Amino acid sequence: MTHHRIDPRSGTAFTLDKGQKLVVIDPEGQQVADLLAFNRDDVREVISNGRTFDYADTIYLTTGALLYSNRSNPMLEIIEDEVGRHDFLLTPCSKDTFALLYENEPPHRGCFGNLAAALAPFGIEEDDIPCAFNCFMNVPVDGASGRFSVDPPLSKAGDRLMLEAKMDLVIGLTACSAPKSNAGSFKPIDYRIEG
């Protein structure tokens, strides 16, 4: 099994066969990884936070949770989770995110731009990119008001998340570029494929 490293503020895309396991690792701690999944045979079928929330009855997804597609088919199952807090509410950060939410942060194409570039060879265009499953991202929601905050990730150095593919997939994965998501710093993300 080969470990792969995603450099800070960058992204990649690769295929994952049905039954294979994707292990996403936070090597230094408190770093978010945006994860997308597309049906390899028809990339119009894509991971869906709305369908997933419908069937899970929770926004806090952890071990045993299935991540569903826009066609209500299971795409990934979380089979091991050393952190227990991830986000599926917020969209990938983008150049617009940096323009609208960060006054002193230099412009950056963000996870959205990194995912678009990495997924383009698979025939996936910018408008095909949905809300990502944000591994290790910590977004507490107030039950009374519905307001949320983006707090530092709970992940420590070496923590990992393992997901099993339920169909043949194209995966997009980043080392997130937004300072608010990563406790104000940018670090790499590691991953490996098992099976």
C-alpha positions, 0 to 999 in steps of 0.5 A: 500500500502506497501513501500519497501526499496532497500538498497544502492548499492543493488537490487531486483526483483518482479512481476507487474500485467498488470494495476498495477502501480509501484511508484519509489521514491528517498527518500533522493535525487540524487539517481539513480534506474536502472529499467528492465522489462521482459514479465512474460509469456516469459522472452525473451521479454524484455524492449528495449531502441532502440525500445523505442527511435524509437517510441518516437523520443526522448531520454528524456522520461517523462510523457506519454512516453511508454517503449517498448519491443524488440518485439515492445509491450508496457511494461510500461507507464510513467504516473507521473514524478516529475523529468523529466530527466531519462536515457535510454542510459547507461547500468547497472554498473558492476564489469567491470565498476568499473575496467575500469572507477574508479581508487580508487573505491573498486570492486563492482558487481554493478547494473548488478550483483545485477540485475542478482542475483535478477532476477535469480529465474525468470529464467533470466540469465546474458546474458538476461539483457539489457540496463536499464531504469535509473530512475532519472539519468541525462545524458545530450547529446551535440547536436553537438558532440554527447558527453554526461556527467553523471551529478548529478541527478535532483531528490530531496528528495521524488521525484517519478516516476509512471509507469503503467504495460501494460502487466504482468511483472517481474521487476528488480530494484536497488539503483545504485552503481556507484558514478558518477551516484549518485553525489558521494554518495550511498542512498536507493531507495523506491518503492511501487505497487498500484492497 
